[in-house]
Amino acid sequence: MRLIIQRVSHAAVRVGHTTVGEIGHGLLVLAGVAASDTSATAALLAEKTAHLRVFADAEGKFNHSLVDVAGAALVVSQFTLYADVRKGRRPNFTAAAPPELAVPVLEAYVQGLRELNIPVQTGQFGAMMQVTLVNEGPVTIILDSANWAQPRTVAARRNT
């Protein structure tokens, strides 16, 4: 899974003229699913999202998580996070999971957040959506499950 996580004071998603999801203080999560992703991947990233310390404490340091601040999450599916633009001018989306694989993984991610007592709103899978947000900070974090097996630092790579 590939997630773009933005700390927001407000975010909403509309389909046509209808608002299908809206939150105040919390995280907007744009979520892409790869064909290799599973419900276990979704659970890992839900846990990481809920406990990611991107909210400031009284001293302005990133010491609080979504759980700590009782924030909400707005999760919007976005297969374009797996766009391959290395060749040609039109993005290739073959790395994105087809709907029959992506929907259950996205549902597992949302359910994982809910099990951690995070109020969750969602977009509408497969629909043309309009997303609005007020990014606080701005704070934008990328989580990619493909990076979990890689070393964190240059020093760590030298030691392997």
C-alpha positions as CSV (number, residue, x, y, z in Angstrom):
1,M,0.0,0.0,0.0
2,R,1.0,3.5,-0.6
3,L,-0.5,6.3,1.6
4,I,-0.2,10.0,1.3
5,I,-1.1,11.3,4.8
6,Q,-1.9,15.0,5.3
7,R,-2.6,16.6,8.7
8,V,-5.7,18.7,8.3
9,S,-8.0,21.0,10.1
10,H,-10.7,20.2,7.6
11,A,-11.1,17.8,4.7
12,A,-14.1,16.7,2.6
13,V,-14.8,14.5,-0.4
14,R,-17.6,15.1,-2.8
15,V,-19.1,12.9,-5.6
16,G,-21.0,15.1,-7.9
17,H,-22.9,17.5,-5.7
18,T,-23.0,15.3,-2.6
19,T,-20.5,15.3,0.2
20,V,-19.8,11.6,0.9
21,G,-17.1,12.1,3.6
22,E,-16.0,15.0,5.8
23,I,-13.8,15.5,8.9
24,G,-12.5,18.3,11.0
25,H,-9.1,17.9,12.9
26,G,-7.3,14.8,11.8
27,L,-5.7,13.1,8.8
28,L,-6.6,13.0,5.1
29,V,-5.3,9.6,3.8
30,L,-5.0,9.1,0.0
31,A,-4.7,5.3,-0.3
32,G,-3.3,3.3,-3.2
33,V,-3.3,-0.5,-3.2
34,A,-0.9,-2.7,-5.1
35,A,-1.7,-6.2,-6.4
36,S,0.6,-7.7,-3.8
37,D,-1.1,-6.0,-0.8
38,T,-3.1,-8.0,1.7
39,S,-5.3,-7.4,4.8
40,A,-2.1,-7.9,6.8
41,T,-0.5,-5.0,4.9
42,A,-3.6,-2.9,5.6
43,A,-3.5,-3.7,9.4
44,L,0.1,-2.8,9.6
45,L,-0.5,0.6,7.9
46,A,-3.6,1.3,9.9
47,E,-1.6,0.8,13.1
48,K,1.2,3.0,11.8
49,T,-1.3,5.7,10.7
50,A,-3.2,5.9,14.0
51,H,0.0,6.1,16.0
52,L,2.1,8.3,13.7
53,R,3.2,11.3,15.8
54,V,2.5,14.3,13.5
55,F,0.5,16.5,15.9
56,A,2.3,19.1,18.0
57,D,2.4,19.1,21.8
58,A,2.4,22.3,23.8
59,E,6.1,23.0,22.8
60,G,5.3,22.6,19.1
61,K,7.1,19.2,18.8
62,F,5.5,16.2,16.9
63,N,4.7,14.2,20.0
64,H,1.0,13.3,19.5
65,S,-0.7,10.8,17.3
66,L,-4.2,10.7,15.8
67,V,-5.2,8.6,18.8
68,D,-3.7,11.1,21.3
69,V,-5.6,14.1,19.8
70,A,-8.9,12.2,19.3
71,G,-8.8,13.1,15.6
72,A,-10.6,11.6,12.6
73,A,-9.4,10.1,9.3
74,L,-10.8,10.7,5.9
75,V,-9.7,7.8,3.6
76,V,-9.9,8.3,-0.1
77,S,-8.9,5.5,-2.6
78,Q,-6.4,6.7,-5.2
79,F,-5.1,4.2,-7.6
80,T,-3.0,6.9,-9.3
81,L,-0.5,6.7,-6.5
82,Y,0.8,3.7,-8.4
83,A,1.3,5.6,-11.7
84,D,4.4,4.6,-13.6
85,V,5.6,7.5,-15.7
86,R,9.1,6.3,-16.6
87,K,8.2,5.7,-20.3
88,G,6.1,7.8,-22.6
89,R,3.7,10.6,-21.6
90,R,0.7,8.7,-20.4
91,P,0.8,7.2,-16.9
92,N,0.7,3.4,-16.7
93,F,-1.4,2.1,-13.8
94,T,-0.7,-1.7,-14.1
95,A,1.0,-1.7,-10.6
96,A,-2.3,-0.7,-9.0
97,A,-4.5,-3.5,-7.8
98,P,-7.7,-4.2,-9.7
99,P,-10.9,-3.3,-7.9
100,E,-11.7,-6.9,-6.8
101,L,-8.3,-6.9,-4.9
102,A,-8.2,-3.3,-3.9
103,V,-11.6,-2.9,-2.3
104,P,-11.1,-5.6,0.4
105,V,-7.7,-4.3,1.3
106,L,-9.0,-0.7,1.6
107,E,-11.9,-2.0,3.7
108,A,-9.4,-3.8,6.0
109,Y,-7.4,-0.6,6.4
110,V,-10.5,1.4,7.3
111,Q,-11.6,-1.3,9.7
112,G,-8.1,-1.4,11.3
113,L,-8.4,2.4,12.0
114,R,-11.9,1.9,13.4
115,E,-10.7,-0.9,15.7
116,L,-8.2,1.7,17.1
117,N,-11.2,4.0,17.9
118,I,-10.5,6.4,15.0
119,P,-13.6,7.9,13.5
120,V,-13.3,7.3,9.8
121,Q,-15.1,8.8,6.8
122,T,-14.4,7.5,3.3
123,G,-14.6,8.5,-0.3
124,Q,-16.5,6.4,-2.9
125,F,-14.3,3.8,-4.6
126,G,-14.2,4.1,-8.3
127,A,-16.0,7.4,-8.4
128,M,-14.8,10.7,-9.8
129,M,-14.3,12.6,-6.5
130,Q,-13.4,16.2,-5.6
131,V,-11.3,16.4,-2.4
132,T,-10.8,19.6,-0.5
133,L,-8.6,20.1,2.5
134,V,-6.9,22.6,4.7
135,N,-3.4,21.1,5.3
136,E,-2.1,22.1,8.6
137,G,1.6,22.9,8.8
138,P,1.7,21.8,6.0
139,V,2.4,18.3,7.1
140,T,2.5,15.6,4.5
141,I,3.9,12.1,5.1
142,I,4.3,9.2,2.6
143,L,3.9,5.6,3.9
144,D,4.8,2.9,1.5
145,S,4.7,-0.7,2.6
146,A,7.3,-1.6,0.0
147,N,9.8,0.4,2.0
148,W,9.4,-1.6,5.2
149,A,12.1,-4.1,4.3
150,Q,14.7,-1.5,3.3
151,P,17.2,-0.1,5.8
152,R,16.3,3.3,7.3
153,T,19.7,5.1,6.9
154,V,22.8,5.2,4.8
155,A,24.8,4.0,7.9
156,A,22.4,1.0,8.2
157,R,23.1,0.1,4.5
158,R,26.9,0.2,5.1
159,N,26.6,-2.3,7.9
160,T,24.7,-4.9,5.9
